[in-house]
Amino acid sequence: MDKQHILDNLPSDLTLEQFEPLVKTDSVLIERIISAAHVTAEGQWYDQAKSEWVMVVQGAATLEFEHGEMVSLNQGEHLTIKAHVKHRVAWTSEETETIWLAVHY
């Protein structure tokens, strides 16, 4: 067994948002996402073929949905985004890294 902690081994260079697969199979992807004041570019939307369950482990973020709804997530809060629901990251904390745990299924 190789025990790890989700908050350990954060990359020193966070110029770009980091997507790190933790588990990947044909049917599921579990990843750690590290944001440091990163947002999705204006006019760009995620439109994913699979549903996604996402939780903020550390930090805070706001997701924007194509129909105009804004959802703020603080530490420990999570939500499910159904497949093909267009969304974008509108804001992540400037004070600390925002660490996400995302499950795509």
C-alpha positions as CSV (number, residue, x, y, z in Angstrom):
1,M,0.0,0.0,0.0
2,D,1.2,3.4,-0.9
3,K,-0.6,5.8,1.5
4,Q,-0.9,9.4,0.3
5,H,-2.5,12.6,1.4
6,I,-4.5,14.8,-1.0
7,L,-2.9,18.0,0.3
8,D,0.7,16.7,0.1
9,N,3.2,17.2,-2.8
10,L,1.6,20.3,-4.2
11,P,3.5,21.5,-7.3
12,S,5.8,24.5,-6.8
13,D,4.9,25.9,-10.2
14,L,1.2,26.7,-10.3
15,T,1.4,29.1,-13.3
16,L,-1.1,26.7,-15.0
17,E,-4.0,24.9,-13.2
18,Q,-2.9,21.3,-12.4
19,F,-5.0,18.2,-13.2
20,E,-3.6,15.1,-11.6
21,P,-5.3,11.7,-12.2
22,L,-5.5,9.6,-9.0
23,V,-7.5,6.7,-10.4
24,K,-8.3,6.2,-14.1
25,T,-10.3,3.3,-15.6
26,D,-12.5,2.9,-18.6
27,S,-15.5,4.0,-16.6
28,V,-14.2,6.4,-14.0
29,L,-11.6,9.2,-13.5
30,I,-10.8,10.5,-10.1
31,E,-8.5,13.5,-10.1
32,R,-7.0,16.2,-7.9
33,I,-7.2,19.6,-9.4
34,I,-5.1,22.5,-8.1
35,S,-6.2,26.0,-8.8
36,A,-4.3,29.1,-7.8
37,A,-6.6,32.0,-8.7
38,H,-7.3,30.2,-12.0
39,V,-10.5,30.7,-13.9
40,T,-11.9,29.4,-17.2
41,A,-11.4,31.9,-20.0
42,E,-14.4,34.1,-20.8
43,G,-16.7,32.5,-23.3
44,Q,-15.2,29.0,-22.8
45,W,-17.4,26.3,-21.3
46,Y,-16.7,22.8,-20.1
47,D,-19.2,20.4,-21.9
48,Q,-18.2,17.0,-20.6
49,A,-19.5,13.6,-21.9
50,K,-19.5,12.2,-18.4
51,S,-21.1,13.4,-15.2
52,E,-18.8,14.9,-12.6
53,W,-18.9,15.0,-8.8
54,V,-16.7,17.7,-7.5
55,M,-15.7,18.8,-4.0
56,V,-13.5,21.6,-2.7
57,V,-11.1,20.1,-0.2
58,Q,-9.2,23.4,0.5
59,G,-9.8,27.0,-0.6
60,A,-13.0,28.2,-2.3
61,A,-14.4,28.6,-5.8
62,T,-17.4,29.8,-7.8
63,L,-18.8,27.8,-10.8
64,E,-20.9,29.5,-13.4
65,F,-23.4,27.6,-15.4
66,E,-24.4,28.5,-19.0
67,H,-28.0,29.4,-17.9
68,G,-26.6,32.0,-15.5
69,E,-26.6,30.2,-12.2
70,M,-23.5,30.9,-10.0
71,V,-22.6,28.3,-7.3
72,S,-20.0,29.1,-4.6
73,L,-18.2,26.2,-3.0
74,N,-16.2,26.4,0.2
75,Q,-14.1,23.8,1.9
76,G,-16.0,20.5,2.2
77,E,-18.8,21.5,-0.1
78,H,-19.6,19.4,-3.2
79,L,-22.0,19.1,-6.1
80,T,-22.8,16.9,-9.1
81,I,-22.7,18.3,-12.6
82,K,-24.6,16.1,-15.0
83,A,-23.1,15.3,-18.4
84,H,-23.3,18.0,-21.0
85,V,-24.3,20.7,-18.5
86,K,-22.1,23.6,-19.6
87,H,-20.1,25.2,-16.9
88,R,-17.0,27.2,-16.2
89,V,-14.8,28.2,-13.2
90,A,-15.6,31.8,-12.6
91,W,-13.4,32.3,-9.5
92,T,-10.9,30.5,-7.3
93,S,-9.3,31.9,-4.1
94,E,-6.4,34.2,-4.5
95,E,-5.4,33.6,-0.8
96,T,-4.6,29.9,-1.0
97,E,-4.6,27.1,-3.5
98,T,-8.0,25.6,-4.2
99,I,-7.7,21.9,-4.1
100,W,-10.6,20.0,-5.8
101,L,-11.4,16.3,-5.8
102,A,-13.3,15.4,-9.0
103,V,-14.9,12.1,-9.9
104,H,-15.9,11.8,-13.6
105,Y,-18.3,8.9,-14.2
